[in-house]
Amino acid sequence: MQTLTVIKVGGKIVEDESTLRQLLQDFSSIQGPKVLVHGGGRSATKIAAQLGIESTMIGGRRVTDSDMLRVVTMVYGGLVNKTIVARLQACGINALGLTGADMNAIRSHKRPLKKVTLDDGTESMVDFGFVGDVDSADGEMLASLINRGITPVMAPLTHDGRGNLLNTNADTIASTTAKALAPFFDVTLIFSFEHAGVLLNPDDESSVIPHIDAALFEQYKADGTISGGMIPKIENALEAIRAGVKKVIITRADAIDGTHGTIIE
């Protein structure tokens, strides 16, 4: 079975000109078929502020009311996505920008009220608005595009099948895409961000944990080594492995060749 690489890159990387240029050069150098999944939250926050729309974050997650949904649709599905597509075309990669609504790639439902631990340690039921939790993805359709030499560039937007777009976590989009493609390819999923991997000491970039499995994850979570936003990232990674993805790597955005970082297995 042919090897395929799914790269997820955070908004902090794609929103900076120098890091974006390097990332796309590195991505273009990856051999074989590939998929790029991107974020763009900081750009959404900046443009929302310029439009007089307040951004609300609860427990590190964005509350998406109707005004913010318009902003993230413009930013994720438009500005960020099409900038990446154009840059990849310049690198000789025949890229196609997609949201989950395009060709029914990823369908989701509106997140119900969710209990969240607030910054002060208390718990509260929160309505996140137009935020999507994934139900299904069309791996066969994506595989058919890839087999025609097309490189999908996935924006963190999905739809509910009833005409509504939904803001959806980019890590979830990446793991969902990887899982949907696992029956058709040997998939490696790479989560790239600003650190060298999952760190034993957050202040020491050389303290990368080389391997994490489900048992180690529970241990590191219990002792506080792994916390915050890294928890859902590794949960997504472990779920992808259980669904047939061959390998998941968490690494720096300038080290996406598959030889660096933390391997989740």
Phi and psi in degrees as GROMACS dihedral restraints (atoms count N, CA, C in turn):
[ dihedral_restraints ]
;  ai    aj    ak    al  type     phi  dphi    fc
    3     4     5     6     1   -69.9    20    10
    4     5     6     7     1   143.0    20    10
    6     7     8     9     1   -82.8    20    10
    7     8     9    10     1   137.8    20    10
    9    10    11    12     1  -130.4    20    10
   10    11    12    13     1   141.5    20    10
   12    13    14    15     1  -114.6    20    10
   13    14    15    16     1   125.8    20    10
   15    16    17    18     1  -107.0    20    10
   16    17    18    19     1   120.8    20    10
   18    19    20    21     1  -109.6    20    10
   19    20    21    22     1   126.1    20    10
   21    22    23    24     1  -106.4    20    10
   22    23    24    25     1   127.9    20    10
   24    25    26    27     1  -125.2    20    10
   25    26    27    28     1   136.6    20    10
   27    28    29    30     1   -77.1    20    10
   28    29    30    31     1   163.1    20    10
   30    31    32    33     1   -61.1    20    10
   31    32    33    34     1   -32.5    20    10
   33    34    35    36     1   -59.9    20    10
   34    35    36    37     1   -32.0    20    10
   36    37    38    39     1   -79.0    20    10
   37    38    39    40     1   -47.4    20    10
   39    40    41    42     1   -75.0    20    10
   40    41    42    43     1   -14.4    20    10
   42    43    44    45     1   -92.2    20    10
   43    44    45    46     1    -4.2    20    10
   45    46    47    48     1  -109.0    20    10
   46    47    48    49     1   129.2    20    10
   48    49    50    51     1   -59.6    20    10
   49    50    51    52     1   -45.6    20    10
   51    52    53    54     1   -69.9    20    10
   52    53    54    55     1   -43.1    20    10
   54    55    56    57     1   -70.6    20    10
   55    56    57    58     1   -33.8    20    10
   57    58    59    60     1   -64.7    20    10
   58    59    60    61     1   -43.5    20    10
   60    61    62    63     1   -60.3    20    10
   61    62    63    64     1   -45.2    20    10
   63    64    65    66     1   -66.4    20    10
   64    65    66    67     1   -42.3    20    10
   66    67    68    69     1   -58.8    20    10
   67    68    69    70     1   -46.7    20    10
   69    70    71    72     1   -69.7    20    10
   70    71    72    73     1   -31.4    20    10
   72    73    74    75     1   -64.9    20    10
   73    74    75    76     1   -45.4    20    10
   75    76    77    78     1   -65.0    20    10
   76    77    78    79     1   -42.1    20    10
   78    79    80    81     1   -62.2    20    10
   79    80    81    82     1   -41.9    20    10
   81    82    83    84     1   -64.3    20    10
   82    83    84    85     1   -26.3    20    10
   84    85    86    87     1   -81.1    20    10
   85    86    87    88     1   -12.9    20    10
   87    88    89    90     1   -66.4    20    10
   88    89    90    91     1   128.0    20    10
   90    91    92    93     1   -76.2    20    10
   91    92    93    94     1   146.4    20    10
   93    94    95    96     1    84.5    20    10
   94    95    96    97     1  -179.0    20    10
   96    97    98    99     1   -66.7    20    10
   97    98    99   100     1   151.5    20    10
   99   100   101   102     1  -155.9    20    10
  100   101   102   103     1   161.6    20    10
  102   103   104   105     1  -135.8    20    10
  103   104   105   106     1   139.9    20    10
  105   106   107   108     1  -115.7    20    10
  106   107   108   109     1   130.1    20    10
  108   109   110   111     1  -117.8    20    10
  109   110   111   112     1   131.7    20    10
  111   112   113   114     1  -127.2    20    10
  112   113   114   115     1   158.5    20    10
  114   115   116   117     1  -100.9    20    10
  115   116   117   118     1  -150.5    20    10
  117   118   119   120     1   158.5    20    10
  118   119   120   121     1    24.7    20    10
  120   121   122   123     1   -62.5    20    10
  121   122   123   124     1   -38.0    20    10
  123   124   125   126     1   -67.2    20    10
  124   125   126   127     1   -38.0    20    10
  126   127   128   129     1   -64.4    20    10
  127   128   129   130     1   -39.7    20    10
  129   130   131   132     1   -62.3    20    10
  130   131   132   133     1   -43.2    20    10
  132   133   134   135     1   -63.0    20    10
  133   134   135   136     1   -42.8    20    10
  135   136   137   138     1   -64.6    20    10
  136   137   138   139     1   -47.0    20    10
  138   139   140   141     1   -69.8    20    10
  139   140   141   142     1   -36.5    20    10
  141   142   143   144     1   -58.9    20    10
  142   143   144   145     1   -43.3    20    10
  144   145   146   147     1   -62.6    20    10
  145   146   147   148     1   -39.6    20    10
  147   148   149   150     1   -63.8    20    10
  148   149   150   151     1   -28.1    20    10
  150   151   152   153     1   -91.8    20    10
  151   152   153   154     1     1.6    20    10
  153   154   155   156     1    78.5    20    10
  154   155   156   157     1    22.9    20    10
  156   157   158   159     1  -106.4    20    10
  157   158   159   160     1   124.6    20    10
  159   160   161   162     1   -79.9    20    10
  160   161   162   163     1   136.4    20    10
  162   163   164   165     1   -94.0    20    10
  163   164   165   166     1   131.9    20    10
  165   166   167   168     1  -118.3    20    10
  166   167   168   169     1   123.4    20    10
  168   169   170   171     1  -115.9    20    10
  169   170   171   172     1   131.6    20    10
  171   172   173   174     1  -128.7    20    10
  172   173   174   175     1   121.5    20    10
  174   175   176   177     1    59.1    20    10
  175   176   177   178     1    32.8    20    10
  177   178   179   180     1    79.9    20    10
  178   179   180   181     1     3.3    20    10
  180   181   182   183     1  -113.6    20    10
  181   182   183   184     1   143.0    20    10
  183   184   185   186     1   -82.2    20    10
  184   185   186   187     1   129.8    20    10
  186   187   188   189     1   -81.4    20    10
  187   188   189   190     1   127.3    20    10
  189   190   191   192     1  -117.0    20    10
  190   191   192   193     1    93.3    20    10
  192   193   194   195     1   -82.6    20    10
  193   194   195   196     1  -175.8    20    10
  195   196   197   198     1   -63.4    20    10
  196   197   198   199     1   -37.7    20    10
  198   199   200   201     1   -67.8    20    10
  199   200   201   202     1   -42.9    20    10
  201   202   203   204     1   -68.4    20    10
  202   203   204   205     1   -32.7    20    10
  204   205   206   207     1   -60.9    20    10
  205   206   207   208     1   -40.0    20    10
  207   208   209   210     1   -61.8    20    10
  208   209   210   211     1   -41.1    20    10
  210   211   212   213     1   -65.5    20    10
  211   212   213   214     1   -50.6    20    10
  213   214   215   216     1   -66.3    20    10
  214   215   216   217     1   -30.9    20    10
  216   217   218   219     1   -65.0    20    10
  217   218   219   220     1   -44.9    20    10
  219   220   221   222     1   -63.4    20    10
  220   221   222   223     1   -43.9    20    10
  222   223   224   225     1   -77.4    20    10
  223   224   225   226     1   -53.0    20    10
  225   226   227   228     1   -70.5    20    10
  226   227   228   229     1   -51.7    20    10
  228   229   230   231     1   -79.8    20    10
  229   230   231   232     1   -18.6    20    10
  231   232   233   234     1  -109.4    20    10
  232   233   234   235     1   -85.9    20    10
  234   235   236   237     1   -55.4    20    10
  235   236   237   238     1   -55.4    20    10
  237   238   239   240     1   -69.8    20    10
  238   239   240   241     1   -48.9    20    10
  240   241   242   243     1   -61.6    20    10
  241   242   243   244     1   -47.4    20    10
  243   244   245   246     1   -75.9    20    10
  244   245   246   247     1   -26.5    20    10
  246   247   248   249     1   -64.3    20    10
  247   248   249   250     1   -44.8    20    10
  249   250   251   252     1   -63.4    20    10
  250   251   252   253     1   -43.9    20    10
  252   253   254   255     1   -59.5    20    10
  253   254   255   256     1   -46.0    20    10
  255   256   257   258     1   -63.1    20    10
  256   257   258   259     1   -40.9    20    10
  258   259   260   261     1   -66.2    20    10
  259   260   261   262     1   -38.6    20    10
  261   262   263   264     1   -67.8    20    10
  262   263   264   265     1   -36.6    20    10
  264   265   266   267     1   -59.8    20    10
  265   266   267   268     1   -38.4    20    10
  267   268   269   270     1   -67.1    20    10
  268   269   270   271     1   -22.7    20    10
  270   271   272   273     1   -89.5    20    10
  271   272   273   274     1     3.7    20    10
  273   274   275   276     1    86.1    20    10
  274   275   276   277     1    13.5    20    10
  276   277   278   279     1  -101.7    20    10
  277   278   279   280     1   123.9    20    10
  279   280   281   282     1   -81.3    20    10
  280   281   282   283     1    83.8    20    10
  282   283   284   285     1   -91.1    20    10
  283   284   285   286     1   150.0    20    10
  285   286   287   288     1  -132.7    20    10
  286   287   288   289     1   120.0    20    10
  288   289   290   291     1   -81.3    20    10
  289   290   291   292     1   132.9    20    10
  291   292   293   294     1  -136.0    20    10
  292   293   294   295     1   140.3    20    10
  294   295   296   297     1   -99.5    20    10
  295   296   297   298     1   174.6    20    10
  297   298   299   300     1   -64.6    20    10
  298   299   300   301     1   -22.5    20    10
  300   301   302   303     1   -74.2    20    10
  301   302   303   304     1   -28.6    20    10
  303   304   305   306     1   -68.1    20    10
  304   305   306   307     1   122.6    20    10
  306   307   308   309     1    56.6    20    10
  307   308   309   310     1    25.0    20    10
  309   310   311   312     1    55.9    20    10
  310   311   312   313     1    40.0    20    10
  312   313   314   315     1   -62.7    20    10
  313   314   315   316     1   -47.4    20    10
  315   316   317   318     1  -139.9    20    10
  316   317   318   319     1   122.7    20    10
  318   319   320   321     1  -109.0    20    10
  319   320   321   322     1   145.0    20    10
  321   322   323   324     1  -144.1    20    10
  322   323   324   325     1   177.6    20    10
  324   325   326   327     1  -125.2    20    10
  325   326   327   328     1   155.4    20    10
  327   328   329   330     1   -64.7    20    10
  328   329   330   331     1   130.1    20    10
  330   331   332   333     1   -61.2    20    10
  331   332   333   334     1   129.9    20    10
  333   334   335   336     1   -72.8    20    10
  334   335   336   337     1   174.8    20    10
  336   337   338   339     1   -53.0    20    10
  337   338   339   340     1   134.9    20    10
  339   340   341   342     1  -129.4    20    10
  340   341   342   343     1   136.1    20    10
  342   343   344   345     1   -77.7    20    10
  343   344   345   346     1   126.1    20    10
  345   346   347   348     1  -129.1    20    10
  346   347   348   349     1   140.3    20    10
  348   349   350   351     1   -84.0    20    10
  349   350   351   352     1   120.5    20    10
  351   352   353   354     1   -81.6    20    10
  352   353   354   355     1   171.5    20    10
  354   355   356   357     1   -60.3    20    10
  355   356   357   358     1   -28.4    20    10
  357   358   359   360     1   -85.6    20    10
  358   359   360   361     1     4.6    20    10
  360   361   362   363     1    91.6    20    10
  361   362   363   364     1   -10.5    20    10
  363   364   365   366     1   -81.7    20    10
  364   365   366   367     1   162.3    20    10
  366   367   368   369     1  -110.0    20    10
  367   368   369   370     1   145.3    20    10
  369   370   371   372     1  -148.5    20    10
  370   371   372   373     1   147.6    20    10
  372   373   374   375     1   -81.4    20    10
  373   374   375   376     1   126.6    20    10
  375   376   377   378     1  -123.3    20    10
  376   377   378   379     1   136.7    20    10
  378   379   380   381     1   -96.9    20    10
  379   380   381   382     1   111.2    20    10
  381   382   383   384     1   -83.4    20    10
  382   383   384   385     1     1.1    20    10
  384   385   386   387     1    77.9    20    10
  385   386   387   388     1  -136.1    20    10
  387   388   389   390     1   -84.8    20    10
  388   389   390   391     1    64.6    20    10
  390   391   392   393     1  -114.1    20    10
  391   392   393   394     1   134.4    20    10
  393   394   395   396     1  -103.8    20    10
  394   395   396   397     1   137.4    20    10
  396   397   398   399     1  -105.7    20    10
  397   398   399   400     1   127.0    20    10
  399   400   401   402     1   -68.6    20    10
  400   401   402   403     1   138.6    20    10
  402   403   404   405     1  -105.9    20    10
  403   404   405   406     1   -43.0    20    10
  405   406   407   408     1  -159.4    20    10
  406   407   408   409     1   160.2    20    10
  408   409   410   411     1  -140.8    20    10
  409   410   411   412     1   147.0    20    10
  411   412   413   414     1   -95.8    20    10
  412   413   414   415     1    83.8    20    10
  414   415   416   417     1   -66.0    20    10
  415   416   417   418     1   -33.9    20    10
  417   418   419   420     1   -63.2    20    10
  418   419   420   421     1   -41.9    20    10
  420   421   422   423     1   -64.8    20    10
  421   422   423   424     1   -46.1    20    10
  423   424   425   426     1   -62.3    20    10
  424   425   426   427     1   -40.6    20    10
  426   427   428   429     1   -63.0    20    10
  427   428   429   430     1   -36.5    20    10
  429   430   431   432     1   -66.1    20    10
  430   431   432   433     1   -37.6    20    10
  432   433   434   435     1   -64.9    20    10
  433   434   435   436     1   -46.9    20    10
  435   436   437   438     1   -61.6    20    10
  436   437   438   439     1   -40.3    20    10
  438   439   440   441     1   -68.9    20    10
  439   440   441   442     1   -13.5    20    10
  441   442   443   444     1   -94.7    20    10
  442   443   444   445     1     8.9    20    10
  444   445   446   447     1    86.7    20    10
  445   446   447   448     1    15.1    20    10
  447   448   449   450     1   -96.8    20    10
  448   449   450   451     1   138.2    20    10
  450   451   452   453     1  -105.6    20    10
  451   452   453   454     1   106.7    20    10
  453   454   455   456     1   -67.0    20    10
  454   455   456   457     1   139.2    20    10
  456   457   458   459     1  -119.7    20    10
  457   458   459   460     1   108.9    20    10
  459   460   461   462     1   -96.6    20    10
  460   461   462   463     1   125.2    20    10
  462   463   464   465     1   -90.4    20    10
  463   464   465   466     1   152.4    20    10
  465   466   467   468     1   -81.2    20    10
  466   467   468   469     1    58.0    20    10
  468   469   470   471     1  -133.2    20    10
  469   470   471   472     1   138.8    20    10
  471   472   473   474     1  -127.3    20    10
  472   473   474   475     1  -173.3    20    10
  474   475   476   477     1  -143.5    20    10
  475   476   477   478     1   163.4    20    10
  477   478   479   480     1  -104.1    20    10
  478   479   480   481     1     5.2    20    10
  480   481   482   483     1    79.9    20    10
  481   482   483   484     1    -1.5    20    10
  483   484   485   486     1  -119.4    20    10
  484   485   486   487     1    20.6    20    10
  486   487   488   489     1    94.0    20    10
  487   488   489   490     1     7.3    20    10
  489   490   491   492     1  -110.6    20    10
  490   491   492   493     1   128.7    20    10
  492   493   494   495     1   -80.9    20    10
  493   494   495   496     1   150.8    20    10
  495   496   497   498     1  -137.6    20    10
  496   497   498   499     1   134.2    20    10
  498   499   500   501     1   -72.1    20    10
  499   500   501   502     1   128.3    20    10
  501   502   503   504     1  -135.2    20    10
  502   503   504   505     1   136.8    20    10
  504   505   506   507     1   -53.4    20    10
  505   506   507   508     1   132.5    20    10
  507   508   509   510     1   -67.1    20    10
  508   509   510   511     1   -34.6    20    10
  510   511   512   513     1   -61.3    20    10
  511   512   513   514     1   -39.5    20    10
  513   514   515   516     1   -66.5    20    10
  514   515   516   517     1   -40.2    20    10
  516   517   518   519     1   -59.1    20    10
  517   518   519   520     1   -43.0    20    10
  519   520   521   522     1   -65.2    20    10
  520   521   522   523     1   -47.7    20    10
  522   523   524   525     1   -67.6    20    10
  523   524   525   526     1   -37.1    20    10
  525   526   527   528     1   -62.8    20    10
  526   527   528   529     1   -44.4    20    10
  528   529   530   531     1   -63.3    20    10
  529   530   531   532     1   -44.8    20    10
  531   532   533   534     1   -61.4    20    10
  532   533   534   535     1   -45.2    20    10
  534   535   536   537     1   -63.7    20    10
  535   536   537   538     1   -40.2    20    10
  537   538   539   540     1   -66.2    20    10
  538   539   540   541     1   -28.6    20    10
  540   541   542   543     1   -91.6    20    10
  541   542   543   544     1    -9.4    20    10
  543   544   545   546     1   -59.8    20    10
  544   545   546   547     1   -32.7    20    10
  546   547   548   549     1   -69.6    20    10
  547   548   549   550     1   -14.8    20    10
  549   550   551   552     1  -110.7    20    10
  550   551   552   553     1   -18.4    20    10
  552   553   554   555     1  -143.7    20    10
  553   554   555   556     1   162.4    20    10
  555   556   557   558     1   -83.9    20    10
  556   557   558   559     1   103.9    20    10
  558   559   560   561     1   -96.6    20    10
  559   560   561   562     1   129.7    20    10
  561   562   563   564     1  -108.6    20    10
  562   563   564   565     1   125.7    20    10
  564   565   566   567     1  -107.2    20    10
  565   566   567   568     1   125.0    20    10
  567   568   569   570     1  -119.3    20    10
  568   569   570   571     1   116.9    20    10
  570   571   572   573     1   -91.3    20    10
  571   572   573   574     1   114.2    20    10
  573   574   575   576     1  -108.9    20    10
  574   575   576   577     1   139.5    20    10
  576   577   578   579     1  -153.5    20    10
  577   578   579   580     1  -156.6    20    10
  579   580   581   582     1   -87.1    20    10
  580   581   582   583     1    -4.3    20    10
  582   583   584   585     1  -112.1    20    10
  583   584   585   586     1   163.9    20    10
  585   586   587   588     1   -73.4    20    10
  586   587   588   589     1   -11.4    20    10
  588   589   590   591     1   161.4    20    10
  589   590   591   592     1  -160.1    20    10
  591   592   593   594     1   -80.6    20    10
  592   593   594   595     1   124.7    20    10
  594   595   596   597     1  -104.6    20    10
  595   596   597   598     1   139.9    20    10
  597   598   599   600     1   -68.2    20    10
  598   599   600   601     1   -38.5    20    10
  600   601   602   603     1  -123.0    20    10
  601   602   603   604     1   113.0    20    10
  603   604   605   606     1   -61.1    20    10
  604   605   606   607     1   -15.6    20    10
  606   607   608   609     1   -96.9    20    10
  607   608   609   610     1     3.2    20    10
  609   610   611   612     1  -128.8    20    10
  610   611   612   613     1   103.1    20    10
  612   613   614   615     1   -66.4    20    10
  613   614   615   616     1   -15.0    20    10
  615   616   617   618     1   -86.8    20    10
  616   617   618   619     1    -2.8    20    10
  618   619   620   621     1   -93.4    20    10
  619   620   621   622     1    38.8    20    10
  621   622   623   624     1   -65.9    20    10
  622   623   624   625     1   131.8    20    10
  624   625   626   627     1   -79.9    20    10
  625   626   627   628     1   117.0    20    10
  627   628   629   630     1   -70.1    20    10
  628   629   630   631     1   -36.2    20    10
  630   631   632   633     1  -139.1    20    10
  631   632   633   634     1   142.7    20    10
  633   634   635   636     1  -137.3    20    10
  634   635   636   637     1   128.6    20    10
  636   637   638   639     1  -114.2    20    10
  637   638   639   640     1  -176.1    20    10
  639   640   641   642     1   -60.9    20    10
  640   641   642   643     1   -40.8    20    10
  642   643   644   645     1   -66.5    20    10
  643   644   645   646     1   -44.5    20    10
  645   646   647   648     1   -64.3    20    10
  646   647   648   649     1   -37.9    20    10
  648   649   650   651     1   -58.1    20    10
  649   650   651   652     1   -46.1    20    10
  651   652   653   654     1   -63.4    20    10
  652   653   654   655     1   -38.7    20    10
  654   655   656   657     1   -64.4    20    10
  655   656   657   658     1   -48.2    20    10
  657   658   659   660     1   -67.3    20    10
  658   659   660   661     1   -32.2    20    10
  660   661   662   663     1   -67.6    20    10
  661   662   663   664     1   -41.8    20    10
  663   664   665   666     1   -66.1    20    10
  664   665   666   667     1   -37.4    20    10
  666   667   668   669     1   -92.0    20    10
  667   668   669   670     1     3.3    20    10
  669   670   671   672     1    85.7    20    10
  670   671   672   673     1     0.9    20    10
  672   673   674   675     1   -62.1    20    10
  673   674   675   676     1   -40.4    20    10
  675   676   677   678     1  -110.6    20    10
  676   677   678   679     1   126.2    20    10
  678   679   680   681     1  -153.4    20    10
  679   680   681   682     1   178.1    20    10
  681   682   683   684     1    58.5    20    10
  682   683   684   685     1  -138.3    20    10
  684   685   686   687     1   -68.3    20    10
  685   686   687   688     1   -15.4    20    10
  687   688   689   690     1   -71.2    20    10
  688   689   690   691     1   -25.4    20    10
  690   691   692   693     1   -62.8    20    10
  691   692   693   694     1   -54.6    20    10
  693   694   695   696     1   -64.9    20    10
  694   695   696   697     1   -28.0    20    10
  696   697   698   699     1   -63.5    20    10
  697   698   699   700     1   -45.5    20    10
  699   700   701   702     1   -73.4    20    10
  700   701   702   703     1   -34.0    20    10
  702   703   704   705     1   -59.8    20    10
  703   704   705   706     1   -43.3    20    10
  705   706   707   708     1   -61.2    20    10
  706   707   708   709     1   -40.8    20    10
  708   709   710   711     1   -64.2    20    10
  709   710   711   712     1   -46.9    20    10
  711   712   713   714     1   -64.9    20    10
  712   713   714   715     1   -37.9    20    10
  714   715   716   717     1   -63.7    20    10
  715   716   717   718     1   -39.1    20    10
  717   718   719   720     1   -63.6    20    10
  718   719   720   721     1   -41.9    20    10
  720   721   722   723     1   -61.7    20    10
  721   722   723   724     1   -44.4    20    10
  723   724   725   726     1   -62.6    20    10
  724   725   726   727     1   -26.7    20    10
  726   727   728   729     1   -90.1    20    10
  727   728   729   730     1     3.9    20    10
  729   730   731   732     1   111.4    20    10
  730   731   732   733     1    -3.1    20    10
  732   733   734   735     1   -66.3    20    10
  733   734   735   736     1   134.6    20    10
  735   736   737   738     1   -73.1    20    10
  736   737   738   739     1   -38.4    20    10
  738   739   740   741     1  -154.1    20    10
  739   740   741   742     1   141.4    20    10
  741   742   743   744     1  -125.1    20    10
  742   743   744   745     1   132.7    20    10
  744   745   746   747     1  -126.0    20    10
  745   746   747   748     1   135.7    20    10
  747   748   749   750     1  -112.1    20    10
  748   749   750   751     1   122.3    20    10
  750   751   752   753     1  -156.2    20    10
  751   752   753   754     1   177.6    20    10
  753   754   755   756     1   -70.9    20    10
  754   755   756   757     1   154.2    20    10
  756   757   758   759     1   -68.2    20    10
  757   758   759   760     1   -18.3    20    10
  759   760   761   762     1   -98.8    20    10
  760   761   762   763     1    18.3    20    10
  762   763   764   765     1  -141.2    20    10
  763   764   765   766     1    52.7    20    10
  765   766   767   768     1   -97.6    20    10
  766   767   768   769     1    22.7    20    10
  768   769   770   771     1   -83.4    20    10
  769   770   771   772     1     0.9    20    10
  771   772   773   774     1    87.9    20    10
  772   773   774   775     1     3.8    20    10
  774   775   776   777     1  -109.9    20    10
  775   776   777   778     1     2.2    20    10
  777   778   779   780     1  -127.2    20    10
  778   779   780   781     1   162.7    20    10
  780   781   782   783     1    95.3    20    10
  781   782   783   784     1  -163.9    20    10
  783   784   785   786     1   -98.5    20    10
  784   785   786   787     1   126.8    20    10
  786   787   788   789     1   -94.3    20    10
  787   788   789   790     1   128.5    20    10
  789   790   791   792     1  -101.6    20    10
  790   791   792   793     1   128.7    20    10
